[in-house]
């Protein structure tokens, strides 16, 4: 038995030696080495009630990386599409799998605020630096400020907290009142929205702005994300009889159902519908129910933006929006510059080097992005992190009014295309 065991061990070593000789004869291709692959986990709603946003995300990211042929230095780019399904728990599970099983090097984008609040924990636990999430709720800022070291892996929100943007609506309405273009029947506002971190953050922010301007908040009406049966909410809004109703919904099907139900009712209010235009197919979904509605979205103003819009539609078969498709393209392009900067400074791309570069160069404003098609300049500062800088010339949305599928800028004055027009039923 002893001699048989010795024979078997000798045979095993012989097989191992021959295997090593064979491997040594194979040509080595560094592109096939994991060390030369950059795995980017893109977080978005690729299925579920907001899958239209996910389609815009995916198309925009692909277009940005096609321009560099999916190559950054010696690194070949691979994507891991992390499907949030518009659900925080499912998003967290998907993110954990991407971090541990797929071994993503870095994270990019996200849509829903509630998903961002959950995902920032997953990113922190796994020490995955995640760039440019579009979740905007101030809860993200609160978590970050409570433990900035732990949550520092959420490397920068790409959409600022709503309180930095909502005052624009009040300014857009106060001007017409002062100029005699509109005389509201009362100074009352009803708040509505989806019952999510985003919906409530937006509602609280715009309510505070209206109150500061002398308006009375007469009610808050929140409904589940994705809900389309909204008659009870509309009846409650009718009972309050406010001159203005204001809110935000992140799910297109829910928002358009809400607007449609309003048009069937006797509700006669100016409607602030923040985010109705976040999907490029908003008019196909809302139709003329969107007439006179106010929103905050950027327009396809530059030649580069118009080319992107046309190219995207030709490639994917539908029109993108500026808020999801356009911003996702800009942010993917900004990330490419971040990756190039990280590689130049550290010589390698991994979780540690992205994290260090993000803190040292992105947060300090040493690296910014001015080649976007939506905003003039994307930049952060140590005073604004995790939010970007918000002001004219940086991140700022105009207030627009819809009519017949077209959007017309009514604020700020320097961008103004037309005056605010009260809905015909108010004349």
Buried (B, 14 or more C-beta within 10 A) or exposed (E): EEEEEEEEEEEEEEEEEEEEEEEEEEEEEEEEEEEBBBBBBBBBBBEBBBBBBBBBBBBBBBBBBEEEEBEBBBBBBBBBBBBBBBBBEBBBBBBBBBBEEEBBBBBBBBBBBBBBBBBBBBBBBBEBBBBBBBBBBBBBBEBBEEEEEBBBBBBBBBBBBBBBBBBBBBBBBBBBBEEEEBEBEEBBBBBBBBBBBBBBBBBBBBBBBBEEBEBEBBBBBBBEBBBBEBEEBBBBBBEBBBBBBBBBBBBBBBBBBBBBBBBEEEBEBBBBBBBBBBBBBBBEBBBEBBBBBBBBBBBBBEEEBEEBBEEBBEEBEBBBBBBBBBBBBBBBBBBBBBBBBBBEEBEEBBBEBBBBBBBBBBBBBEBBBEEBBBBBBBBBEEEBBBBBBBEEEBBBBBBBBBBEEEBBBBBBEEBBEEEBBBBEEBE
